[in-house]
Amino acid sequence: MTGTQETARAMTRRTVVAAVGGAGLTVALTACGGSDSGAAAPEQPPAAGGGSTPGGGTGGAAGKVLAKTADIPEGGGKVFGDVVVTQPTAGEFKAFSSKCTHQGCAVKDVSNGTINCPCHNSMFDATDGSVKGGPATMPLPAAQIVVEGDSIKLA
């Protein structure tokens, strides 16, 4: 192989590696909702009356059983697709959209009284969905649920 061919081959490898690295960065930023500037996605306030909002996650699945009451720990909660269900005090169940109001990432868990988003560490109160730590500035929209016997269902 001549020196010119080796240089062209090395240049091609560098180009491919750089392109693959750039594509990986694009995927990572897209999965995270874009930049951290806060300008990428407008925040939406919850609907009046605490009901489910567009994008709030109930999407016509009314009556669907989400969980048994025994599945939701007192003082904690669990995420079920588009909805997070909490039990702030014994026998009191609340539900909110699982979509973080910062940039739309899915919240992942409920611990120490907060609903937590892993993308940028926003935290929401498990009792009322209010912001406990940013970068989110808007509360999680409430979702409507009903408790029938030991079942928690979408309203």
MARVEX-449871 format. One line per 10 residues: their letters; for each residue x, y, z of C-alpha. Coordinates in steps of 0.02 Angstrom, whole numbers, plus 32768, in hexadecimal, padded with zeros to 4 digits. Layout:
A	X,Y,Z | ... .
***
This chain:
MTGTQETARA	8000,8000,8000 | 8044,80AC,7FD4 | 8050,813E,804C | 7FC2,8197,7FF2 | 7F4F,80FF,8001 | 7F77,80ED,80BC | 7F52,81A6,80D9 | 7EAC,8199,807B | 7E7E,80FB,80DD | 7EA8,814E,8184 .
MTRRTVVAAV	7E46,81E9,8152 | 7DAF,817D,8129 | 7DB7,8125,81D3 | 7DC2,81CD,822C | 7D2D,820D,81CB | 7CC6,8173,81F5 | 7CF5,8179,82AF | 7CCC,8232,82B8 | 7C25,8218,8261 | 7BF5,8188,82D4 .
GGAGLTVALT	7C26,81EF,836D | 7BBD,8281,8330 | 7B27,820F,8311 | 7B37,81C8,83C1 | 7B38,8277,840B | 7A9D,82A3,83A5 | 7A42,8209,83E7 | 7A74,8231,849A | 7A38,82E5,848E | 7996,82B1,8439 .
ACGGSDSGAA	7971,8230,84C0 | 798F,82B3,8544 | 791B,8330,84F1 | 799E,83A1,84A4 | 7A05,8426,84F8 | 79FB,845A,85AD | 79CD,850C,857C | 7916,84F0,85A5 | 78E5,8540,8500 | 78D2,849A,84A4 .
APEQPPAAGG	7827,846C,84E9 | 77A2,84E2,8529 | 775E,84BC,85D4 | 76A2,84A3,85E6 | 763F,84C8,8683 | 75CB,8442,86C8 | 7515,844A,8694 | 7498,84A0,8705 | 7446,842A,8780 | 74DF,83BA,878D .
GSTPGGGTGG	74A6,834A,86FE | 750F,82F3,867E | 7558,8366,85FA | 7586,8343,8546 | 7627,82E2,8556 | 75F3,82BE,8609 | 75F6,8207,85E1 | 7548,81BE,85F2 | 752D,81B8,8535 | 747F,816A,8535 .
AAGKVLAKTA	74AE,80D7,85A5 | 7426,80FE,8625 | 73FB,806B,8693 | 74A3,8016,867B | 74E4,7FCA,871D | 758F,8013,8743 | 75B6,7FBB,87E6 | 7576,7F6F,8886 | 7576,7FE4,891B | 75F2,7F71,8972 .
DIPEGGGKVF	766E,7F8F,88E2 | 7682,8047,890E | 76EE,8062,89A8 | 76B1,80E0,8A29 | 771A,817E,8A16 | 7755,8142,896B | 7711,8114,88C1 | 772C,80BC,881C | 7732,80EB,8765 | 76B9,8093,86EE .
GDVVVTQPTA	76DD,80CB,863C | 7697,817C,8629 | 765B,8188,86DE | 76B1,818B,8787 | 7646,8157,881C | 7674,818A,88CD | 7632,8167,897B | 7663,8200,89E4 | 7606,81C0,8A7E | 75B3,811A,8AA4 .
GEFKAFSSKC	751E,8100,8A31 | 7536,81A4,89D1 | 7566,8188,891B | 759B,820F,889F | 75CC,8205,87E8 | 7630,8275,8775 | 7675,8275,86C6 | 771B,8219,86C1 | 775C,8297,8642 | 77D4,8314,8690 .
THQGCAVKDV	779F,83C8,866E | 7853,83FD,864D | 7873,83A5,85A8 | 77FD,8311,85A4 | 7869,8285,85E7 | 780E,81F9,8642 | 781D,8200,86FF | 7866,815F,8741 | 7843,814B,87FA | 77F7,818D,8899 .
SNGTINCPCH	7863,8198,8934 | 7870,8203,89D0 | 77CB,8258,89A5 | 77FF,8290,88F7 | 77DF,8257,8845 | 7888,8258,87EF | 78BC,827A,873C | 7963,822B,870D | 7988,829B,8677 | 79B0,833E,86D1 .
NSMFDATDGS	7984,8313,8786 | 78E0,8370,8794 | 787C,833C,882E | 77C1,834C,884C | 775E,833D,88EE | 7708,8293,88F6 | 7672,82E3,894C | 7643,836A,88CF | 76BF,8361,883D | 770C,840B,8865 .
VKGGPATMPL	77C2,842A,883B | 783B,8403,88C9 | 78DA,8415,8864 | 78FF,8455,87B4 | 7925,8471,872A | 7868,8452,8715 | 7800,84E9,8744 | 7750,84A5,8726 | 76FA,841E,878E | 76CE,8372,874B .
PAAQIVVEGD	761C,8374,8707 | 75A2,830E,876F | 7558,8270,8723 | 74AC,8231,8753 | 74A1,8189,87AB | 741C,812C,880D | 7436,80AD,8896 | 73B8,801F,8890 | 73D3,7F9E,8917 | 748B,7F73,890D .
SIKLA	74A0,7FAC,8858 | 74E1,8053,881A | 749A,807F,876F | 74A6,810E,86F4 | 7409,8178,86FF .
***
